[in-house]
């Protein structure tokens, strides 16, 4: 089944799991041609991270 490609920062908040680490914005499933440069986000300590470029917030799901 084909993976859904998301528009960058279409939502202001995304849940991510351990398999998404190391976390970066934009994530793999987002189109890159109209996005900001990739930036790695430290999410391990607090379970939350906010992109300094676009303001998208990422939340680490427990147990994933």
Biopython code that builds the backbone (N, CA, C, O; Angstrom):
import numpy as np
from Bio.PDB.StructureBuilder import StructureBuilder

atoms = [
    (1, "UNK", "N", (0.843, -1.165, 0.000)),
    (1, "UNK", "CA", (0.000, 0.000, 0.000)),
    (1, "UNK", "C", (0.899, 1.241, 0.000)),
    (1, "UNK", "O", (1.898, 1.274, 0.718)),
    (2, "UNK", "N", (0.568, 2.230, -0.770)),
    (2, "UNK", "CA", (1.369, 3.444, -0.880)),
    (2, "UNK", "C", (1.237, 4.297, 0.380)),
    (2, "UNK", "O", (0.161, 4.415, 0.966)),
    (3, "UNK", "N", (2.352, 4.880, 0.771)),
    (3, "UNK", "CA", (2.355, 5.762, 1.939)),
    (3, "UNK", "C", (1.755, 7.104, 1.547)),
    (3, "UNK", "O", (1.981, 7.588, 0.439)),
    (4, "UNK", "N", (1.002, 7.696, 2.441)),
    (4, "UNK", "CA", (0.414, 8.999, 2.199)),
    (4, "UNK", "C", (1.477, 10.065, 2.378)),
    (4, "UNK", "O", (2.172, 10.090, 3.393)),
    (5, "UNK", "N", (1.608, 10.944, 1.397)),
    (5, "UNK", "CA", (2.549, 12.048, 1.501)),
    (5, "UNK", "C", (1.797, 13.248, 2.031)),
    (5, "UNK", "O", (0.780, 13.661, 1.475)),
    (6, "UNK", "N", (2.316, 13.804, 3.122)),
    (6, "UNK", "CA", (1.660, 14.937, 3.766)),
    (6, "UNK", "C", (2.298, 16.244, 3.329)),
    (6, "UNK", "O", (3.494, 16.297, 3.043)),
    (7, "UNK", "N", (1.512, 17.272, 3.281)),
    (7, "UNK", "CA", (2.015, 18.609, 3.039)),
    (7, "UNK", "C", (2.724, 19.069, 4.307)),
    (7, "UNK", "O", (2.229, 18.814, 5.406)),
    (8, "UNK", "N", (3.870, 19.740, 4.187)),
    (8, "UNK", "CA", (4.584, 20.172, 5.383)),
    (8, "UNK", "C", (3.737, 21.064, 6.277)),
    (8, "UNK", "O", (3.090, 22.005, 5.818)),
    (9, "UNK", "N", (3.757, 20.751, 7.539)),
    (9, "UNK", "CA", (3.094, 21.558, 8.565)),
    (9, "UNK", "C", (1.615, 21.826, 8.284)),
    (9, "UNK", "O", (1.094, 22.880, 8.648)),
    (10, "UNK", "N", (0.942, 20.875, 7.638)),
    (10, "UNK", "CA", (-0.489, 21.024, 7.379)),
    (10, "UNK", "C", (-1.251, 21.042, 8.698)),
    (10, "UNK", "O", (-2.244, 21.754, 8.844)),
    (11, "UNK", "N", (-0.776, 20.255, 9.649)),
    (11, "UNK", "CA", (-1.337, 20.274, 10.993)),
    (11, "UNK", "C", (-0.328, 21.010, 11.870)),
    (11, "UNK", "O", (0.850, 21.087, 11.518)),
    (12, "UNK", "N", (-0.747, 21.522, 12.944)),
    (12, "UNK", "CA", (0.184, 22.228, 13.832)),
    (12, "UNK", "C", (0.745, 21.300, 14.889)),
    (12, "UNK", "O", (1.624, 21.693, 15.656)),
    (13, "UNK", "N", (0.241, 20.055, 14.942)),
    (13, "UNK", "CA", (0.702, 19.107, 15.946)),
    (13, "UNK", "C", (0.671, 17.702, 15.359)),
    (13, "UNK", "O", (-0.298, 17.315, 14.707)),
    (14, "UNK", "N", (1.739, 16.940, 15.594)),
    (14, "UNK", "CA", (1.832, 15.564, 15.113)),
    (14, "UNK", "C", (2.281, 14.670, 16.248)),
    (14, "UNK", "O", (3.105, 15.066, 17.072)),
    (15, "UNK", "N", (1.732, 13.451, 16.293)),
    (15, "UNK", "CA", (2.221, 12.433, 17.220)),
    (15, "UNK", "C", (3.254, 11.615, 16.474)),
    (15, "UNK", "O", (3.049, 11.248, 15.317)),
    (16, "UNK", "N", (4.371, 11.327, 17.139)),
    (16, "UNK", "CA", (5.421, 10.512, 16.560)),
    (16, "UNK", "C", (5.726, 9.368, 17.516)),
    (16, "UNK", "O", (5.364, 9.420, 18.692)),
    (17, "UNK", "N", (6.392, 8.335, 17.009)),
    (17, "UNK", "CA", (6.732, 7.188, 17.838)),
    (17, "UNK", "C", (8.235, 6.962, 17.824)),
    (17, "UNK", "O", (8.966, 7.659, 17.120)),
    (18, "UNK", "N", (8.690, 6.000, 18.590)),
    (18, "UNK", "CA", (10.118, 5.679, 18.683)),
    (18, "UNK", "C", (10.719, 5.388, 17.310)),
    (18, "UNK", "O", (11.890, 5.685, 17.073)),
    (19, "UNK", "N", (9.935, 4.813, 16.408)),
    (19, "UNK", "CA", (10.454, 4.490, 15.074)),
    (19, "UNK", "C", (10.756, 5.744, 14.259)),
    (19, "UNK", "O", (11.475, 5.667, 13.263)),
    (20, "UNK", "N", (10.229, 6.881, 14.657)),
    (20, "UNK", "CA", (10.470, 8.152, 13.964)),
    (20, "UNK", "C", (11.739, 8.861, 14.450)),
    (20, "UNK", "O", (12.105, 9.911, 13.923)),
    (21, "UNK", "N", (12.403, 8.288, 15.447)),
    (21, "UNK", "CA", (13.604, 8.917, 15.994)),
    (21, "UNK", "C", (14.838, 8.517, 15.199)),
    (21, "UNK", "O", (14.874, 7.391, 14.703)),
    (22, "UNK", "N", (15.844, 9.358, 15.047)),
    (22, "UNK", "CA", (15.875, 10.721, 15.528)),
    (22, "UNK", "C", (14.866, 11.579, 14.776)),
    (22, "UNK", "O", (14.711, 11.449, 13.562)),
    (23, "UNK", "N", (14.195, 12.440, 15.490)),
    (23, "UNK", "CA", (13.120, 13.253, 14.936)),
    (23, "UNK", "C", (13.675, 14.455, 14.190)),
    (23, "UNK", "O", (14.586, 15.136, 14.661)),
    (24, "UNK", "N", (13.108, 14.698, 13.024)),
    (24, "UNK", "CA", (13.461, 15.900, 12.278)),
    (24, "UNK", "C", (12.213, 16.453, 11.620)),
    (24, "UNK", "O", (11.256, 15.725, 11.357)),
    (25, "UNK", "N", (12.235, 17.739, 11.361)),
    (25, "UNK", "CA", (11.147, 18.421, 10.675)),
    (25, "UNK", "C", (11.726, 19.044, 9.417)),
    (25, "UNK", "O", (12.758, 19.711, 9.491)),
    (26, "UNK", "N", (11.114, 18.854, 8.292)),
    (26, "UNK", "CA", (9.923, 18.052, 8.043)),
    (26, "UNK", "C", (10.234, 16.560, 8.147)),
    (26, "UNK", "O", (11.371, 16.145, 7.920)),
    (27, "UNK", "N", (9.222, 15.751, 8.491)),
    (27, "UNK", "CA", (9.392, 14.304, 8.600)),
    (27, "UNK", "C", (9.376, 13.675, 7.218)),
    (27, "UNK", "O", (9.017, 14.324, 6.236)),
    (28, "UNK", "N", (9.769, 12.399, 7.144)),
    (28, "UNK", "CA", (9.918, 11.695, 5.868)),
    (28, "UNK", "C", (8.662, 11.725, 5.001)),
    (28, "UNK", "O", (8.760, 11.803, 3.776)),
    (29, "UNK", "N", (7.503, 11.664, 5.612)),
    (29, "UNK", "CA", (6.270, 11.585, 4.820)),
    (29, "UNK", "C", (5.790, 12.939, 4.302)),
    (29, "UNK", "O", (4.745, 13.021, 3.656)),
    (30, "UNK", "N", (6.545, 13.998, 4.582)),
    (30, "UNK", "CA", (6.161, 15.328, 4.097)),
    (30, "UNK", "C", (6.915, 15.670, 2.818)),
    (30, "UNK", "O", (8.067, 15.274, 2.642)),
    (31, "UNK", "N", (6.261, 16.402, 1.935)),
    (31, "UNK", "CA", (6.934, 16.854, 0.730)),
    (31, "UNK", "C", (8.010, 17.862, 1.113)),
    (31, "UNK", "O", (7.830, 18.646, 2.044)),
    (32, "UNK", "N", (9.121, 17.840, 0.398)),
    (32, "UNK", "CA", (10.237, 18.700, 0.758)),
    (32, "UNK", "C", (10.392, 19.909, -0.147)),
    (32, "UNK", "O", (11.041, 20.883, 0.235)),
    (33, "UNK", "N", (9.827, 19.868, -1.305)),
    (33, "UNK", "CA", (10.079, 20.934, -2.280)),
    (33, "UNK", "C", (9.579, 22.300, -1.818)),
    (33, "UNK", "O", (10.107, 23.326, -2.247)),
    (34, "UNK", "N", (8.581, 22.326, -0.960)),
    (34, "UNK", "CA", (8.044, 23.607, -0.504)),
    (34, "UNK", "C", (8.177, 23.778, 1.004)),
    (34, "UNK", "O", (7.332, 24.405, 1.644)),
    (35, "UNK", "N", (9.236, 23.219, 1.560)),
    (35, "UNK", "CA", (9.395, 23.247, 3.003)),
    (35, "UNK", "C", (10.701, 23.929, 3.388)),
    (35, "UNK", "O", (11.492, 24.314, 2.527)),
    (36, "UNK", "N", (10.914, 24.073, 4.688)),
    (36, "UNK", "CA", (12.152, 24.641, 5.207)),
    (36, "UNK", "C", (13.245, 23.574, 5.247)),
    (36, "UNK", "O", (12.952, 22.395, 5.045)),
    (37, "UNK", "N", (14.488, 23.957, 5.501)),
    (37, "UNK", "CA", (15.563, 22.974, 5.625)),
    (37, "UNK", "C", (15.281, 22.004, 6.776)),
    (37, "UNK", "O", (14.610, 22.357, 7.746)),
    (38, "UNK", "N", (15.800, 20.783, 6.659)),
    (38, "UNK", "CA", (15.606, 19.791, 7.704)),
    (38, "UNK", "C", (16.331, 20.231, 8.974)),
    (38, "UNK", "O", (17.484, 20.660, 8.936)),
    (39, "UNK", "N", (15.636, 20.115, 10.083)),
    (39, "UNK", "CA", (16.215, 20.424, 11.384)),
    (39, "UNK", "C", (15.879, 19.265, 12.326)),
    (39, "UNK", "O", (14.735, 18.811, 12.379)),
    (40, "UNK", "N", (16.881, 18.792, 13.067)),
    (40, "UNK", "CA", (16.677, 17.703, 14.023)),
    (40, "UNK", "C", (16.205, 18.284, 15.346)),
    (40, "UNK", "O", (16.715, 19.300, 15.820)),
    (41, "UNK", "N", (15.208, 17.607, 15.935)),
    (41, "UNK", "CA", (14.551, 18.116, 17.140)),
    (41, "UNK", "C", (14.778, 17.171, 18.318)),
    (41, "UNK", "O", (14.519, 15.973, 18.202)),
    (42, "UNK", "N", (15.259, 17.693, 19.452)),
    (42, "UNK", "CA", (15.438, 16.858, 20.645)),
    (42, "UNK", "C", (14.096, 16.626, 21.336)),
    (42, "UNK", "O", (13.509, 17.551, 21.897)),
    (43, "UNK", "N", (13.622, 15.394, 21.291)),
    (43, "UNK", "CA", (12.308, 15.102, 21.867)),
    (43, "UNK", "C", (12.404, 14.089, 23.010)),
    (43, "UNK", "O", (11.442, 13.909, 23.756)),
    (44, "UNK", "N", (13.549, 13.430, 23.152)),
    (44, "UNK", "CA", (13.691, 12.345, 24.122)),
    (44, "UNK", "C", (13.513, 12.731, 25.575)),
    (44, "UNK", "O", (12.948, 11.953, 26.344)),
    (45, "UNK", "N", (13.969, 13.894, 25.975)),
    (45, "UNK", "CA", (13.921, 14.271, 27.391)),
    (45, "UNK", "C", (12.521, 14.625, 27.881)),
    (45, "UNK", "O", (12.117, 14.205, 28.965)),
    (46, "UNK", "N", (11.786, 15.388, 27.094)),
    (46, "UNK", "CA", (10.476, 15.867, 27.548)),
    (46, "UNK", "C", (9.296, 15.197, 26.858)),
    (46, "UNK", "O", (8.170, 15.267, 27.350)),
    (47, "UNK", "N", (9.546, 14.541, 25.711)),
    (47, "UNK", "CA", (8.451, 13.930, 24.969)),
    (47, "UNK", "C", (7.728, 14.915, 24.068)),
    (47, "UNK", "O", (6.722, 14.574, 23.447)),
    (48, "UNK", "N", (8.246, 16.149, 23.997)),
    (48, "UNK", "CA", (7.657, 17.190, 23.151)),
    (48, "UNK", "C", (8.785, 17.991, 22.508)),
    (48, "UNK", "O", (9.845, 18.190, 23.102)),
    (49, "UNK", "N", (8.536, 18.443, 21.285)),
    (49, "UNK", "CA", (9.496, 19.314, 20.605)),
    (49, "UNK", "C", (8.742, 20.223, 19.653)),
    (49, "UNK", "O", (7.699, 19.851, 19.115)),
    (50, "UNK", "N", (9.280, 21.419, 19.450)),
    (50, "UNK", "CA", (8.651, 22.389, 18.562)),
    (50, "UNK", "C", (9.685, 22.834, 17.537)),
    (50, "UNK", "O", (10.813, 23.179, 17.888)),
    (51, "UNK", "N", (9.292, 22.822, 16.273)),
    (51, "UNK", "CA", (10.187, 23.205, 15.192)),
    (51, "UNK", "C", (10.435, 24.717, 15.236)),
    (51, "UNK", "O", (9.485, 25.498, 15.275)),
    (52, "UNK", "N", (11.710, 25.132, 15.229)),
    (52, "UNK", "CA", (11.994, 26.560, 15.260)),
    (52, "UNK", "C", (11.670, 27.269, 13.942)),
    (52, "UNK", "O", (11.531, 28.492, 13.926)),
    (53, "UNK", "N", (11.548, 26.530, 12.845)),
    (53, "UNK", "CA", (11.228, 27.136, 11.556)),
    (53, "UNK", "C", (9.734, 27.379, 11.381)),
    (53, "UNK", "O", (9.311, 28.494, 11.075)),
    (54, "UNK", "N", (8.939, 26.331, 11.576)),
    (54, "UNK", "CA", (7.524, 26.427, 11.226)),
    (54, "UNK", "C", (6.582, 26.400, 12.434)),
    (54, "UNK", "O", (5.386, 26.654, 12.291)),
    (55, "UNK", "N", (7.114, 26.094, 13.619)),
    (55, "UNK", "CA", (6.287, 26.082, 14.815)),
    (55, "UNK", "C", (5.479, 24.815, 15.023)),
    (55, "UNK", "O", (4.701, 24.732, 15.973)),
    (56, "UNK", "N", (5.647, 23.821, 14.150)),
    (56, "UNK", "CA", (4.930, 22.564, 14.321)),
    (56, "UNK", "C", (5.398, 21.880, 15.594)),
    (56, "UNK", "O", (6.597, 21.816, 15.863)),
    (57, "UNK", "N", (4.458, 21.368, 16.376)),
    (57, "UNK", "CA", (4.778, 20.690, 17.619)),
    (57, "UNK", "C", (4.681, 19.187, 17.415)),
    (57, "UNK", "O", (3.754, 18.698, 16.770)),
    (58, "UNK", "N", (5.637, 18.463, 17.964)),
    (58, "UNK", "CA", (5.684, 16.996, 17.895)),
    (58, "UNK", "C", (5.569, 16.448, 19.293)),
    (58, "UNK", "O", (6.187, 16.963, 20.225)),
    (59, "UNK", "N", (4.766, 15.386, 19.445)),
    (59, "UNK", "CA", (4.547, 14.739, 20.731)),
    (59, "UNK", "C", (4.909, 13.270, 20.587)),
    (59, "UNK", "O", (4.414, 12.596, 19.684)),
    (60, "UNK", "N", (5.756, 12.775, 21.453)),
    (60, "UNK", "CA", (6.182, 11.380, 21.424)),
    (60, "UNK", "C", (5.135, 10.506, 22.094)),
    (60, "UNK", "O", (4.810, 10.689, 23.267)),
    (61, "UNK", "N", (4.607, 9.546, 21.324)),
    (61, "UNK", "CA", (3.610, 8.618, 21.877)),
    (61, "UNK", "C", (4.300, 7.626, 22.798)),
    (61, "UNK", "O", (5.412, 7.187, 22.505)),
    (62, "UNK", "N", (3.671, 7.269, 23.889)),
    (62, "UNK", "CA", (4.192, 6.267, 24.813)),
    (62, "UNK", "C", (3.970, 4.874, 24.260)),
    (62, "UNK", "O", (2.935, 4.588, 23.659)),
    (63, "UNK", "N", (4.957, 4.007, 24.471)),
    (63, "UNK", "CA", (4.800, 2.604, 24.120)),
    (63, "UNK", "C", (4.831, 2.307, 22.643)),
    (63, "UNK", "O", (4.410, 1.221, 22.246)),
    (64, "UNK", "N", (5.302, 3.205, 21.809)),
    (64, "UNK", "CA", (5.342, 2.959, 20.365)),
    (64, "UNK", "C", (6.763, 2.810, 19.908)),
    (64, "UNK", "O", (7.011, 2.597, 18.721)),
]
sb = StructureBuilder()
sb.init_structure("model")
sb.init_model(0)
sb.init_chain("A")
sb.init_seg("    ")
for serial, (resi, resn, name, xyz) in enumerate(atoms, 1):
    if name == "N":
        sb.init_residue(resn, " ", resi, " ")
    sb.init_atom(name, np.array(xyz, "f"), 0.0, 1.0, " ", f" {name:<3s}", serial, name[0])
structure = sb.get_structure()
